[in-house]
Amino acid sequence: MLNPNENQIFTDYCKNHFVSYNENAEEDASFLDFWRNFSSAINEKGSERAINTLLIPALPVKFNNPDDIFCEIYASVAGEIPVIKIADAEDFEKLVTNLIYKGKRPENLSSTGASFVFGKKTRFIILSEKPYSNVSAKTLGLDEDDWQKKSLRIRLEHECTHFYTKKHFGISMNHLHDELIADFFGISSAFGFYKAEYFEYFMGIKGNEGSRISYYIPDCSENLFSLLKDRASKAALFWKICQKKRNLRDFLIVKKSVGSVKWICSTFQMINLLIGSCTARYGIKLHILQFFIFL
């Protein structure tokens, strides 16, 4: 049981912050001209020269593998966005440090695999080819090369989901709600289906490799921390169950669209709280709750 203070923290934390939706979020796309020129410069001059000349002239970087750095304008569910892909982990960390943090290396960068920038004048994503959430291919029972490709795909769609919420809801936070949604679309895109246990590995709820969940839960008691972990697991499992409903699976995964991302942002927390209250108060099992919801 939570004490009154813990209960208030829990209630506040579980509030849905995706409440003010702007369907016609217009933006000045002229910033894309710079990134198209940048992509051309990579092809013409090489990535190291293009980056040091156009992105970080004051903090140039000597890359380990500049030939494995690419840039594309990706057509995401939220619109076009520049994406820089970097194969070498150290090269990724060098660029993130100098471009985003102005030369001051941030904490936990070694455990970071992507960076998303959403500013008034530009926006872009930088992706690494690190194993997603530092979870090994062996843990998931996957081939190393296959997991590397899937890790990149998860990161791409994960960050593009943050781009969507920032653009249309005006918010993107280091919060379990955001991560549940972004990982849902990332995992589903990479595998063609959603696996709740993968989310649990990535968060560190299962296994001993992933540890992301500690970044998204505020400082709190062990009791409250455990409850939030449990609630995240139940929400993930619920969406795994939902895949068995073909129409919902087609809407969310097969035919992913602006509408599907909007819908899951608006309802994910509600369903999460429904699962928690019904299972905690009435002892209703998850599969029984799912049965009644989809009657």
C-alpha positions in Angstrom: 0.0 0.0 0.0 1.1 3.5 -0.7 1.1 6.2 1.9 -0.8 9.5 1.1 2.3 11.2 -0.2 3.3 8.3 -2.4 -0.2 8.1 -3.7 -0.2 11.7 -4.7 3.1 11.3 -6.5 1.8 8.3 -8.3 -1.4 10.1 -9.3 0.5 13.1 -10.6 3.0 10.9 -12.5 0.2 8.9 -14.2 -1.6 12.0 -15.5 -1.8 12.0 -19.3 0.2 14.9 -20.6 -0.9 14.3 -24.2 -4.0 16.4 -23.9 -3.7 19.4 -26.2 -3.6 18.1 -29.7 -2.9 20.3 -32.7 -4.0 18.5 -35.8 -2.8 21.1 -38.2 0.6 21.8 -36.7 2.2 23.8 -39.4 5.9 24.3 -39.5 8.5 26.2 -41.5 10.1 23.4 -43.5 12.7 25.6 -45.0 15.3 24.2 -42.5 15.2 21.0 -44.6 17.1 22.9 -47.4 20.1 23.0 -45.2 20.0 19.3 -44.5 19.5 18.5 -48.2 22.6 20.5 -49.0 24.4 18.7 -46.1 23.5 15.3 -47.4 24.8 16.3 -50.9 28.0 17.6 -49.2 28.5 14.2 -47.6 28.3 12.5 -51.0 30.6 15.0 -52.6 33.2 15.7 -49.9 32.8 12.9 -47.4 31.1 12.9 -44.1 34.0 14.1 -41.9 34.6 17.2 -44.0 30.9 17.9 -44.4 30.2 17.6 -40.7 33.2 19.7 -39.6 32.5 22.4 -42.2 28.8 22.7 -42.0 27.8 21.4 -38.5 30.6 21.9 -36.1 33.2 24.2 -37.6 34.3 25.4 -34.1 34.6 21.9 -32.7 35.8 19.7 -35.5 36.0 15.9 -34.9 38.4 13.3 -36.2 36.1 10.3 -36.8 37.2 6.6 -36.6 35.0 5.5 -39.5 33.7 8.5 -41.4 32.7 6.4 -44.4 30.0 4.8 -42.2 28.2 8.1 -41.4 25.2 8.8 -43.5 22.4 11.4 -43.6 18.9 11.1 -45.1 15.6 13.1 -45.0 13.3 10.5 -43.5 9.5 10.6 -44.2 8.2 9.9 -40.7 4.7 9.8 -39.5 5.1 13.4 -38.3 6.7 14.6 -41.5 10.1 14.8 -43.0 13.0 14.9 -40.6 16.8 14.7 -41.1 18.4 11.5 -39.7 22.2 11.0 -39.3 23.2 7.4 -38.9 26.5 6.5 -37.4 27.9 3.0 -37.3 30.8 3.5 -34.9 29.8 4.1 -31.2 32.7 6.4 -30.4 31.9 8.5 -33.5 28.3 8.8 -32.5 29.4 10.0 -29.0 31.8 12.5 -30.4 29.3 14.1 -32.7 26.5 14.2 -30.0 29.0 15.8 -27.6 30.2 18.5 -30.0 27.1 19.2 -32.0 24.4 19.0 -29.3 26.3 19.6 -26.0 28.9 22.1 -27.4 31.9 20.0 -26.5 30.8 19.0 -23.0 30.3 15.3 -22.8 27.0 14.5 -21.0 26.6 11.8 -18.4 25.4 8.4 -19.5 26.4 9.0 -23.1 27.9 5.6 -23.4 24.5 4.1 -22.7 22.7 6.4 -25.1 22.0 5.3 -28.6 20.1 8.2 -30.1 19.6 11.9 -29.8 16.6 14.0 -30.9 16.8 17.8 -31.4 13.6 19.8 -31.8 14.3 23.5 -32.0 12.7 26.6 -33.4 14.9 26.7 -36.4 15.8 23.1 -37.0 15.2 19.5 -35.9 17.0 16.3 -36.5 17.8 12.9 -35.2 21.2 11.2 -34.7 21.2 7.4 -34.5 23.9 4.9 -33.5 24.1 1.2 -34.3 24.6 0.2 -30.6 22.4 -2.7 -29.4 19.1 -1.1 -28.5 19.1 -0.3 -24.7 22.4 -2.1 -24.5 20.5 -5.5 -24.6 22.5 -8.2 -26.4 21.3 -10.2 -29.3 21.9 -13.4 -27.2 19.4 -12.2 -24.6 16.7 -11.9 -27.2 17.8 -15.0 -29.1 18.7 -13.1 -32.2 21.5 -13.1 -34.8 24.0 -10.3 -34.2 23.6 -8.7 -37.6 19.9 -9.0 -37.5 19.7 -7.4 -34.1 22.0 -4.6 -35.2 19.5 -3.8 -38.1 16.5 -4.1 -35.8 18.1 -1.9 -33.2 18.5 0.9 -35.7 14.9 0.5 -36.9 13.6 0.6 -33.3 15.6 3.7 -32.6 14.4 5.4 -35.8 10.7 4.8 -35.2 11.1 5.5 -31.4 12.6 8.9 -32.0 10.1 9.7 -34.8 7.3 9.0 -32.3 8.8 11.6 -30.0 9.0 13.9 -33.0 5.2 13.3 -33.5 4.3 14.0 -29.9 6.5 17.1 -29.8 5.0 18.4 -33.0 1.3 17.7 -32.4 1.0 17.7 -28.6 3.8 20.2 -28.0 5.5 17.9 -25.5 8.1 15.1 -25.4 9.3 14.0 -21.9 11.7 11.5 -20.2 8.6 9.7 -18.9 7.4 6.1 -18.9 4.2 7.2 -20.7 6.3 8.5 -23.6 8.6 5.5 -23.6 5.8 3.0 -23.6 4.4 4.6 -26.7 7.7 5.2 -28.5 8.9 1.7 -27.8 5.6 0.2 -28.9 6.0 1.7 -32.4 9.7 1.0 -32.5 9.4 -2.6 -31.6 6.4 -3.1 -33.8 8.1 -1.5 -36.8 11.3 -3.6 -36.4 9.6 -7.0 -35.8 6.2 -6.6 -37.4 4.6 -7.2 -34.0 4.9 -6.0 -30.5 6.7 -8.1 -27.8 6.1 -6.9 -24.3 9.0 -9.0 -22.9 11.4 -7.1 -25.2 10.1 -3.8 -23.7 10.8 -5.2 -20.2 14.3 -6.2 -21.2 14.9 -2.7 -22.7 13.7 -1.0 -19.5 15.6 -3.3 -17.2 12.4 -4.7 -15.7 13.8 -8.1 -16.8 17.4 -9.2 -17.1 20.4 -7.2 -16.1 21.4 -5.3 -19.3 18.8 -2.6 -19.9 18.5 0.1 -17.2 16.4 2.8 -18.9 13.5 2.7 -16.4 15.6 4.5 -13.8 15.8 7.6 -16.1 12.1 7.9 -16.4 10.8 7.4 -12.9 11.3 10.3 -10.4 13.2 9.9 -7.2 10.8 8.0 -4.9 10.4 5.2 -2.4 11.2 1.6 -3.3 7.6 0.8 -2.9 6.4 3.4 -5.4 9.2 2.5 -7.8 8.1 -1.2 -7.8 4.5 -0.2 -8.4 5.4 1.9 -11.4 7.6 -0.9 -12.8 4.7 -3.3 -12.4 2.3 -0.9 -14.0 4.6 -0.5 -17.0 4.8 -4.3 -17.4 1.1 -4.6 -17.3 0.6 -1.9 -19.9 3.1 -3.6 -22.2 1.4 -6.9 -21.7 -2.0 -5.4 -22.5 -0.8 -4.2 -25.9 0.7 -7.6 -26.6 -2.8 -9.1 -25.9 -4.4 -6.4 -28.1 -2.5 -7.6 -31.1 -4.7 -10.7 -31.2 -7.6 -8.4 -32.1 -6.9 -8.2 -35.8 -8.6 -4.9 -36.6 -6.7 -3.1 -33.8 -3.4 -4.7 -34.9 -3.9 -3.5 -38.5 -4.8 0.0 -37.3 -1.8 0.4 -35.0 1.0 -1.6 -36.6 0.2 -2.7 -40.2 -1.3 0.6 -41.3 0.5 2.9 -38.9 -0.6 6.5 -39.5 -1.0 9.8 -37.9 -4.4 8.6 -36.6 -3.0 5.5 -34.9 -0.2 7.4 -33.1 -2.7 10.0 -32.0 -5.1 7.3 -30.7 -2.5 5.5 -28.7 -1.2 8.7 -27.1 -4.7 9.6 -26.0 -5.7 6.2 -24.7 -2.5 4.5 -23.5 -2.5 6.0 -20.0 -6.3 5.5 -19.6 -5.9 1.8 -20.4 -2.9 1.5 -18.1 -4.8 3.0 -15.2 -7.8 0.7 -16.0 -5.5 -2.3 -15.9 -4.0 -1.2 -12.6 -7.3 -0.4 -10.8 -9.1 -3.5 -12.0 -6.3 -5.9 -11.2 -5.5 -4.3 -7.8 -9.0 -3.7 -6.5 -10.9 -6.6 -8.0 -8.3 -9.2 -8.8 -9.4 -9.4 -12.4 -6.8 -11.1 -14.6 -5.4 -9.3 -17.6 -6.7 -11.8 -20.2 -10.2 -11.6 -18.6 -10.2 -7.8 -18.7 -9.1 -7.9 -22.3 -12.0 -10.2 -23.1 -14.6 -7.9 -21.7 -13.1 -4.8 -23.4 -13.3 -6.3 -26.8 -16.7 -8.0 -26.6 
